[in-house]
Amino acid sequence: HGRPRTLYCAAMGKEVERKFLVSSPAWRDLVEADIRIRQFYLATAPGRSVRVRISDGTDAKLTLKFGGRQRERDEFEYAIPLNEAEEMLAFAVGRVIEKTRHHVRHRGYLYEVDVFGGVLAGLVVAELETPEDVPDDMLPDWLGREVTGEPQYYNASLALGGIPEIAA
């Protein structure tokens, strides 16, 4: 369920990953799909993280991310049995993140708009992953401030750290 993630590693080139706050609900009319996500971290350290993500309660993945550069990171992702992912919850560091991820297309680009729940309710973040930089004039009007490179908006920080003011 959801789009299969390509394995991005050094030999295959990097993805450019940008994050934005969402400033208006106009994106809601453009949603093509949505996925309920529960995710948590088993380990984080500067420049690396180990994450488990359960999608729609049916599908689980283990993801390893490496690299400190905000827009480019190496990512390795593996399907894992759902029951093992549920067992690993006992080893989560920090809070379990609950969010609904909406797939929204604008000018041929896929945006993932995450609407957070639980203690992060009120936070809505859009992510754009592309092989190339998208010029600002190609971005949709409903995007707010770009928060790429602001660590408090990384999922690992949302799991381990405080709650950004926008969600408080």
NORRA-V976625 format. One record per pair of residues at least 4 apart in sequence whose ideal C-beta (glycine too) atoms are under 6 Angstrom apart, sorted by the first residue. I is the first residue (numbers start at 1). J is the second residue. Records with the same first field share a line. If there is no record, write none. Layout:
BEGIN
I->J + J
END
This chain:
BEGIN
1->56 + 59
2->35 + 55
5->77
8->12 + 15 + 75
9->74
14->72
15->129
16->71 + 130 + 133
17->71 + 129
18->128 + 148
19->125 + 127 + 147 + 148 + 153
20->126 + 143 + 146
21->144 + 145 + 147
22->124 + 126 + 144
23->144
24->142
26->142
27->104 + 113 + 142
30->104
31->102 + 104
32->103
33->103
34->100 + 102
35->55 + 56 + 101
36->56 + 100
37->53 + 55 + 99 + 101
38->54 + 96 + 98
39->51 + 53 + 97
40->52 + 92 + 96
41->49 + 51 + 93 + 156 + 159
42->50 + 91
43->50
44->49 + 156
47->68
48->66
49->65 + 156
50->64
51->63
52->62 + 85 + 88
53->61
54->60 + 85
55->59
60->80 + 82 + 85
61->77 + 79
62->78 + 80
63->77
64->76
65->73 + 75
66->74
67->73 + 74
70->148 + 149
80->84 + 85
92->96
94->159 + 160
95->159
97->158 + 159
98->117 + 118
99->114 + 116
100->115
101->112 + 114
102->113
104->111 + 113
105->110
106->140
107->138
111->126 + 128
112->127
113->126
114->125
115->124
116->120 + 123
117->121
120->167
122->167
123->166 + 167
126->143
130->134
134->138
139->143
147->153
151->157
152->157 + 164
157->161
163->167 + 168
END
